[in-house]
Amino acid sequence: MFVIGELGCTFKEYEQMTWAEFQLRLFSFNRVEKNNWFKIGEIVANVVQAGFIDAKDKKKMLQNIQKSYQGKKRSTLNEHQREAILKAQQQYGTVKR
């Protein structure tokens, strides 16, 4: 059972916990798991690639790995392009309705 194994609760604690407490524990568990996978990815990157690249490139590579694990994506649009897209979306929305 997930609660007893991964969350480290006894069955009695599980029976007495509220749904909100379960959700908090689940959120915490998922955060810890995500951090563990990030650490594993960093170790793998160091083992596989770090011996073959410069120190400057290594730092950039590790930052890219960290961004990919955190779900951060870099925007390639500048402000003018973003405004043009938003304007076109608004015009399209008013025409369709």
TIVO-2410 file (N, C-alpha, C; in nm, 3 decimals):
# residues 97
REC num residu      c1      c2      c3 atome chaine
REC   1      M   0.085  -0.118   0.000     N      A
REC   1      M   0.000   0.000   0.000    CA      A
REC   1      M   0.089   0.125   0.000     C      A
REC   2      F   0.053   0.220  -0.082     N      A
REC   2      F   0.135   0.340  -0.103    CA      A
REC   2      F   0.160   0.416   0.027     C      A
REC   3      V   0.056   0.434   0.107     N      A
REC   3      V   0.068   0.517   0.227    CA      A
REC   3      V   0.163   0.454   0.327     C      A
REC   4      I   0.153   0.325   0.344     N      A
REC   4      I   0.236   0.258   0.444    CA      A
REC   4      I   0.381   0.251   0.397     C      A
REC   5      G   0.403   0.224   0.268     N      A
REC   5      G   0.539   0.209   0.218    CA      A
REC   5      G   0.610   0.341   0.192     C      A
REC   6      E   0.558   0.418   0.098     N      A
REC   6      E   0.628   0.538   0.054    CA      A
REC   6      E   0.615   0.655   0.150     C      A
REC   7      L   0.498   0.674   0.208     N      A
REC   7      L   0.479   0.787   0.299    CA      A
REC   7      L   0.522   0.757   0.441     C      A
REC   8      G   0.548   0.631   0.472     N      A
REC   8      G   0.599   0.595   0.604    CA      A
REC   8      G   0.497   0.607   0.715     C      A
REC   9      C   0.373   0.579   0.687     N      A
REC   9      C   0.267   0.586   0.788    CA      A
REC   9      C   0.226   0.445   0.829     C      A
REC  10      T   0.178   0.434   0.949     N      A
REC  10      T   0.115   0.308   0.988    CA      A
REC  10      T  -0.028   0.308   0.936     C      A
REC  11      F  -0.090   0.191   0.938     N      A
REC  11      F  -0.227   0.183   0.889    CA      A
REC  11      F  -0.321   0.263   0.978     C      A
REC  12      K  -0.292   0.266   1.106     N      A
REC  12      K  -0.376   0.342   1.198    CA      A
REC  12      K  -0.368   0.492   1.168     C      A
REC  13      E  -0.245   0.543   1.141     N      A
REC  13      E  -0.230   0.684   1.103    CA      A
REC  13      E  -0.303   0.713   0.973     C      A
REC  14      Y  -0.297   0.617   0.880     N      A
REC  14      Y  -0.366   0.634   0.752    CA      A
REC  14      Y  -0.516   0.646   0.771     C      A
REC  15      E  -0.570   0.564   0.858     N      A
REC  15      E  -0.716   0.569   0.883    CA      A
REC  15      E  -0.759   0.701   0.944     C      A
REC  16      Q  -0.672   0.761   1.025     N      A
REC  16      Q  -0.710   0.883   1.096    CA      A
REC  16      Q  -0.675   1.012   1.023     C      A
REC  17      M  -0.597   1.003   0.916     N      A
REC  17      M  -0.558   1.126   0.848    CA      A
REC  17      M  -0.670   1.177   0.757     C      A
REC  18      T  -0.674   1.309   0.745     N      A
REC  18      T  -0.773   1.372   0.658    CA      A
REC  18      T  -0.723   1.369   0.514     C      A
REC  19      W  -0.813   1.400   0.422     N      A
REC  19      W  -0.777   1.404   0.281    CA      A
REC  19      W  -0.672   1.513   0.255     C      A
REC  20      A  -0.687   1.626   0.323     N      A
REC  20      A  -0.591   1.736   0.305    CA      A
REC  20      A  -0.451   1.693   0.352     C      A
REC  21      E  -0.444   1.622   0.464     N      A
REC  21      E  -0.314   1.577   0.513    CA      A
REC  21      E  -0.252   1.476   0.416     C      A
REC  22      F  -0.335   1.388   0.361     N      A
REC  22      F  -0.286   1.292   0.262    CA      A
REC  22      F  -0.231   1.365   0.140     C      A
REC  23      Q  -0.303   1.467   0.093     N      A
REC  23      Q  -0.258   1.543  -0.024    CA      A
REC  23      Q  -0.126   1.615   0.004     C      A
REC  24      L  -0.112   1.670   0.125     N      A
REC  24      L   0.014   1.736   0.161    CA      A
REC  24      L   0.131   1.638   0.162     C      A
REC  25      R   0.105   1.521   0.219     N      A
REC  25      R   0.211   1.420   0.223    CA      A
REC  25      R   0.245   1.371   0.082     C      A
REC  26      L   0.144   1.356  -0.001     N      A
REC  26      L   0.167   1.314  -0.139    CA      A
REC  26      L   0.246   1.420  -0.215     C      A
REC  27      F   0.212   1.547  -0.196     N      A
REC  27      F   0.286   1.656  -0.260    CA      A
REC  27      F   0.432   1.654  -0.216     C      A
REC  28      S   0.455   1.634  -0.088     N      A
REC  28      S   0.591   1.628  -0.035    CA      A
REC  28      S   0.667   1.510  -0.095     C      A
REC  29      F   0.602   1.395  -0.102     N      A
REC  29      F   0.664   1.276  -0.159    CA      A
REC  29      F   0.703   1.300  -0.305     C      A
REC  30      N   0.612   1.359  -0.382     N      A
REC  30      N   0.641   1.385  -0.523    CA      A
REC  30      N   0.756   1.484  -0.539     C      A
REC  31      R   0.763   1.584  -0.452     N      A
REC  31      R   0.872   1.681  -0.457    CA      A
REC  31      R   1.006   1.614  -0.428     C      A
REC  32      V   1.009   1.527  -0.328     N      A
REC  32      V   1.132   1.456  -0.293    CA      A
REC  32      V   1.175   1.365  -0.407     C      A
REC  33      E   1.079   1.295  -0.467     N      A
REC  33      E   1.111   1.207  -0.579    CA      A
REC  33      E   1.168   1.286  -0.697     C      A
REC  34      K   1.109   1.402  -0.725     N      A
REC  34      K   1.157   1.485  -0.835    CA      A
REC  34      K   1.300   1.531  -0.808     C      A
REC  35      N   1.329   1.570  -0.684     N      A
REC  35      N   1.465   1.612  -0.648    CA      A
REC  35      N   1.563   1.497  -0.659     C      A
REC  36      N   1.519   1.376  -0.622     N      A
REC  36      N   1.607   1.260  -0.634    CA      A
REC  36      N   1.640   1.230  -0.780     C      A
REC  37      W   1.540   1.242  -0.868     N      A
REC  37      W   1.565   1.220  -1.010    CA      A
REC  37      W   1.658   1.328  -1.066     C      A
REC  38      F   1.646   1.449  -1.015     N      A
REC  38      F   1.737   1.555  -1.059    CA      A
REC  38      F   1.880   1.521  -1.020     C      A
REC  39      K   1.898   1.471  -0.898     N      A
REC  39      K   2.032   1.433  -0.853    CA      A
REC  39      K   2.089   1.321  -0.939     C      A
REC  40      I   2.004   1.225  -0.972     N      A
REC  40      I   2.049   1.113  -1.056    CA      A
REC  40      I   2.089   1.165  -1.194     C      A
REC  41      G   2.008   1.254  -1.249     N      A
REC  41      G   2.041   1.312  -1.380    CA      A
REC  41      G   2.171   1.389  -1.379     C      A
REC  42      E   2.196   1.459  -1.271     N      A
REC  42      E   2.320   1.534  -1.259    CA      A
REC  42      E   2.441   1.440  -1.250     C      A
REC  43      I   2.426   1.333  -1.176     N      A
REC  43      I   2.535   1.235  -1.165    CA      A
REC  43      I   2.562   1.171  -1.300     C      A
REC  44      V   2.456   1.133  -1.369     N      A
REC  44      V   2.472   1.071  -1.500    CA      A
REC  44      V   2.542   1.167  -1.597     C      A
REC  45      A   2.501   1.293  -1.594     N      A
REC  45      A   2.564   1.392  -1.683    CA      A
REC  45      A   2.712   1.406  -1.650     C      A
REC  46      N   2.746   1.405  -1.523     N      A
REC  46      N   2.887   1.415  -1.485    CA      A
REC  46      N   2.966   1.293  -1.530     C      A
REC  47      V   2.907   1.177  -1.516     N      A
REC  47      V   2.979   1.054  -1.551    CA      A
REC  47      V   2.995   1.043  -1.702     C      A
REC  48      V   2.887   1.069  -1.776     N      A
REC  48      V   2.890   1.044  -1.919    CA      A
REC  48      V   2.961   1.155  -1.996     C      A
REC  49      Q   2.931   1.280  -1.966     N      A
REC  49      Q   2.978   1.388  -2.052    CA      A
REC  49      Q   3.087   1.476  -1.990     C      A
REC  50      A   3.091   1.486  -1.861     N      A
REC  50      A   3.176   1.587  -1.798    CA      A
REC  50      A   3.324   1.567  -1.824     C      A
REC  51      G   3.367   1.446  -1.845     N      A
REC  51      G   3.509   1.423  -1.869    CA      A
REC  51      G   3.556   1.472  -2.005     C      A
REC  52      F   3.462   1.500  -2.094     N      A
REC  52      F   3.498   1.534  -2.231    CA      A
REC  52      F   3.474   1.680  -2.266     C      A
REC  53      I   3.428   1.761  -2.172     N      A
REC  53      I   3.398   1.901  -2.204    CA      A
REC  53      I   3.469   1.995  -2.107     C      A
REC  54      D   3.477   2.122  -2.147     N      A
REC  54      D   3.540   2.224  -2.063    CA      A
REC  54      D   3.456   2.252  -1.939     C      A
REC  55      A   3.519   2.316  -1.842     N      A
REC  55      A   3.447   2.350  -1.718    CA      A
REC  55      A   3.334   2.448  -1.743     C      A
REC  56      K   3.353   2.543  -1.836     N      A
REC  56      K   3.248   2.641  -1.866    CA      A
REC  56      K   3.128   2.572  -1.930     C      A
REC  57      D   3.154   2.483  -2.025     N      A
REC  57      D   3.047   2.411  -2.090    CA      A
REC  57      D   2.976   2.316  -1.994     C      A
REC  58      K   3.052   2.261  -1.900     N      A
REC  58      K   2.995   2.170  -1.801    CA      A
REC  58      K   2.891   2.242  -1.716     C      A
REC  59      K   2.922   2.364  -1.675     N      A
REC  59      K   2.828   2.441  -1.593    CA      A
REC  59      K   2.700   2.469  -1.670     C      A
REC  60      K   2.713   2.507  -1.798     N      A
REC  60      K   2.595   2.534  -1.881    CA      A
REC  60      K   2.513   2.407  -1.900     C      A
REC  61      M   2.581   2.295  -1.922     N      A
REC  61      M   2.511   2.169  -1.942    CA      A
REC  61      M   2.431   2.130  -1.818     C      A
REC  62      L   2.493   2.146  -1.701     N      A
REC  62      L   2.423   2.112  -1.577    CA      A
REC  62      L   2.305   2.205  -1.553     C      A
REC  63      Q   2.318   2.331  -1.591     N      A
REC  63      Q   2.205   2.423  -1.577    CA      A
REC  63      Q   2.092   2.384  -1.671     C      A
REC  64      N   2.124   2.340  -1.792     N      A
REC  64      N   2.021   2.294  -1.885    CA      A
REC  64      N   1.949   2.170  -1.832     C      A
REC  65      I   2.025   2.080  -1.773     N      A
REC  65      I   1.964   1.960  -1.715    CA      A
REC  65      I   1.872   1.999  -1.600     C      A
REC  66      Q   1.917   2.092  -1.517     N      A
REC  66      Q   1.835   2.137  -1.405    CA      A
REC  66      Q   1.706   2.200  -1.456     C      A
REC  67      K   1.713   2.282  -1.558     N      A
REC  67      K   1.593   2.345  -1.613    CA      A
REC  67      K   1.497   2.241  -1.669     C      A
REC  68      S   1.552   2.137  -1.734     N      A
REC  68      S   1.464   2.036  -1.791    CA      A
REC  68      S   1.394   1.955  -1.681     C      A
REC  69      Y   1.462   1.929  -1.571     N      A
REC  69      Y   1.399   1.857  -1.461    CA      A
REC  69      Y   1.298   1.945  -1.387     C      A
REC  70      Q   1.320   2.073  -1.384     N      A
REC  70      Q   1.229   2.163  -1.315    CA      A
REC  70      Q   1.113   2.205  -1.404     C      A
REC  71      G   1.117   2.169  -1.530     N      A
REC  71      G   1.009   2.203  -1.621    CA      A
REC  71      G   1.014   2.345  -1.674     C      A
REC  72      K   1.126   2.412  -1.655     N      A
REC  72      K   1.139   2.549  -1.705    CA      A
REC  72      K   1.182   2.545  -1.851     C      A
REC  73      K   1.109   2.619  -1.933     N      A
REC  73      K   1.144   2.627  -2.073    CA      A
REC  73      K   1.177   2.770  -2.107     C      A
REC  74      R   1.275   2.784  -2.190     N      A
REC  74      R   1.323   2.915  -2.230    CA      A
REC  74      R   1.235   2.968  -2.343     C      A
REC  75      S   1.191   3.091  -2.329     N      A
REC  75      S   1.111   3.153  -2.432    CA      A
REC  75      S   1.203   3.208  -2.540     C      A
REC  76      T   1.170   3.177  -2.666     N      A
REC  76      T   1.252   3.224  -2.775    CA      A
REC  76      T   1.191   3.347  -2.842     C      A
REC  77      L   1.076   3.390  -2.794     N      A
REC  77      L   1.010   3.507  -2.850    CA      A
REC  77      L   1.055   3.633  -2.778     C      A
REC  78      N   1.072   3.741  -2.853     N      A
REC  78      N   1.098   3.868  -2.786    CA      A
REC  78      N   0.962   3.935  -2.755     C      A
REC  79      E   0.966   4.047  -2.690     N      A
REC  79      E   0.844   4.113  -2.643    CA      A
REC  79      E   0.755   4.157  -2.760     C      A
REC  80      H   0.815   4.207  -2.867     N      A
REC  80      H   0.737   4.252  -2.983    CA      A
REC  80      H   0.662   4.135  -3.048     C      A
REC  81      Q   0.729   4.021  -3.061     N      A
REC  81      Q   0.665   3.903  -3.119    CA      A
REC  81      Q   0.551   3.853  -3.030     C      A
REC  82      R   0.574   3.854  -2.900     N      A
REC  82      R   0.471   3.808  -2.806    CA      A
REC  82      R   0.347   3.897  -2.814     C      A
REC  83      E   0.367   4.029  -2.822     N      A
REC  83      E   0.254   4.122  -2.833    CA      A
REC  83      E   0.178   4.100  -2.963     C      A
REC  84      A   0.250   4.074  -3.073     N      A
REC  84      A   0.184   4.050  -3.202    CA      A
REC  84      A   0.099   3.923  -3.197     C      A
REC  85      I   0.149   3.820  -3.133     N      A
REC  85      I   0.074   3.695  -3.121    CA      A
REC  85      I  -0.051   3.716  -3.035     C      A
REC  86      L  -0.036   3.786  -2.923     N      A
REC  86      L  -0.152   3.811  -2.837    CA      A
REC  86      L  -0.257   3.894  -2.908     C      A
REC  87      K  -0.213   3.993  -2.984     N      A
REC  87      K  -0.306   4.077  -3.060    CA      A
REC  87      K  -0.380   3.993  -3.164     C      A
REC  88      A  -0.308   3.907  -3.235     N      A
REC  88      A  -0.372   3.821  -3.336    CA      A
REC  88      A  -0.469   3.724  -3.271     C      A
REC  89      Q  -0.435   3.672  -3.154     N      A
REC  89      Q  -0.526   3.581  -3.083    CA      A
REC  89      Q  -0.653   3.652  -3.040     C      A
REC  90      Q  -0.640   3.776  -2.994     N      A
REC  90      Q  -0.757   3.851  -2.954    CA      A
REC  90      Q  -0.846   3.882  -3.074     C      A
REC  91      Q  -0.786   3.919  -3.187     N      A
REC  91      Q  -0.863   3.946  -3.307    CA      A
REC  91      Q  -0.932   3.820  -3.356     C      A
REC  92      Y  -0.863   3.710  -3.350     N      A
REC  92      Y  -0.920   3.583  -3.394    CA      A
REC  92      Y  -1.037   3.543  -3.304     C      A
REC  93      G  -1.020   3.566  -3.173     N      A
REC  93      G  -1.127   3.533  -3.079    CA      A
REC  93      G  -1.251   3.618  -3.101     C      A
REC  94      T  -1.235   3.745  -3.136     N      A
REC  94      T  -1.352   3.830  -3.158    CA      A
REC  94      T  -1.419   3.798  -3.290     C      A
REC  95      V  -1.345   3.757  -3.389     N      A
REC  95      V  -1.403   3.723  -3.518    CA      A
REC  95      V  -1.482   3.593  -3.511     C      A
REC  96      K  -1.427   3.493  -3.442     N      A
REC  96      K  -1.491   3.362  -3.433    CA      A
REC  96      K  -1.621   3.365  -3.355     C      A
REC  97      R  -1.632   3.451  -3.257     N      A
REC  97      R  -1.750   3.453  -3.170    CA      A
REC  97      R  -1.854   3.536  -3.229     C      A
***
